[in-house]
């Protein structure tokens, strides 16, 4: 069994956070980006994205 780590994706649009979350969950990157957009419309997306961009490690 392979251990998954939550880390930024190399396939990035801005910081690679949505791509990293999609890789970790096994979801489509487009799905995660759409969900992030919905959360942004609700007022949560930008703050959470910036926090994750700061704390998520990059791929080694």
Beta strands, then each sheet from edge to edge (+ up, - down):
strand 1: 7-8
strand 2: 57-58
sheet 1: 1+ 2+
end
